[in-house]
Amino acid sequence: MAIKTYSSEDVAVIVAGRNVSNRSDDFCTVAMEEDAFMHSVGSDGEGSRSLNPNRSGTITITLKQTSDDNLFMSALHTTDLNTKLGTFPILVKDTNGNSLYEGTEAWIVKSADAGFNKEVGDREWTVKCNKLIMVNAGSF
């Protein structure tokens, strides 16, 4: 079996059609909001499960404070605050593999916190997806 290679440079983070850049080392996390199934056990020990219809999730994008895309993210958030029409599509894709994370109706939860230091810091943007599609796969 051949060795497989992952590179963060092969991961595209596309927000509202724009490939965001100048990302932090830990630049993206993707998580579902809730478990897909819930488990319940009766007093006799018999178990049951129920399917949770909630498919919402969160994609957290961390940019360097020097990234021009902080202004882009701020503009998306400000537009949403002023018009309530600021939802957008988001896609995270490993272009050297099959991993794919997508939300067609997403929005920025709040503006990134700001901190100032001796060294370049990070800005963390939390994006909520109404319905998040998650495909966890490997690299080529």
N, C-alpha and C positions, 0 to 999 in steps of 0.2 A: 504494500500500500504506500502510495507517495505521500510525502510530507505536505501539509497544508499550511498556508501562510495568511495571517490576518494583518492588515495594516489600517490604522485609523484614518489614513489618507484616502482609503477606499470607501469610507462611510460618508454618504451624502446626507445632509440634514437640510431639507427643502421646506421653507416656511412661506406660504402664500406665493409659490412659484420662484422664490429666491433661495439660492444655495448659500446658507450662512457660513461665514468664515472667521478666521482668527479665534478659533475655539480653544478652550482650556484643555488641560490634560484629560480630566474626567469630564468630557464635553456633553455627554448625553446619557440619560437613563429613561427607560420606558417601563411603566407599570400599570397593570389593570387596577381599577378602583376597588373591586371586591372579588372574592372567590367566585368561580364559575358554578360551583355546587355547594349547597349547604347540607349538613348531616345532622340528623336527629335520631336519638335513641330513646325508645320507650322504656317504661319501668320494668318490662320483661326482658330487656336487653336486645330486642329486635330493632335493627336500624333501618332508616329510610333516608333518601336523599331527595333534594329538590333542586331543579335548575334555576339559577339566578338569572333573570333577564337583563340585568345591568351589565352593559358592555362598555361603560365609560372607562377612561384611563387618563393617565398623565404622562406627558413627555417633558422632561426637564432638560433645558439646553443651557450650558454654561459657556459664556464667551469671555474672552479677555476684555478688560475695561477699555482697551485701545481699539476694539473691533468697531468698524463702521456699522456693523449690523445691530449694535445696540440702539442706534438712532432709528433704524428700520423697525425694530421690535417696539420701541417707544411710540413710533408713529402708528403702528397697528393698534396698540393698546389705547392710545389717545383717540383714534378714530372710533373705536368701539365705545369708549366712555361717552363721546359726544353724540354718536349717531345710533348706538346699539345695533349697528350693522357690521361689526368688525370681525365676524367669523371668517375663517380661511381654511384651506386644506394644508395638511402637514404630512411630510413623508420622511422617514428615516430608512435608508437602504444601504446595505453592504453591497457595493457594486462588484466586489470580488467574491460574492457568495449569494445565498438565497434568503438571508434575513431581511425582513420587511416589516415596517411598522407604519400604519397609515390611519389618519383621521380626516374625513372630508369636511367635518364641521368642528373646528377647533377655535379656541380663543385664549388670550393671555389672562391669567387669573389676577395678577397684580404686577405692577412695575417692579423691575429688579431692584434689590437693595443695593445701595452704593457705599463703598468704603474706600478710603484713601490711605496709602501706605508708602513706604520707601520703594517697594517693588510694585510692578504691575499686578493688579488684582483681577478678580473675576466678577462677572455679573451673571446671576442665575435667573433664567426666565422659566416660569412654570406655565406650561400650556395644557389646558384641559381639552380632551376630545370627547364629544358626545358618544360616539361609537368608535372604539379603537380596534383595529385589526392588527393582530400580532402573529408573525410567522418567525419563530426562532429556528434558525438553520445555521449550517457551518459555512466556512470559507472554502474556496477552491484551492 
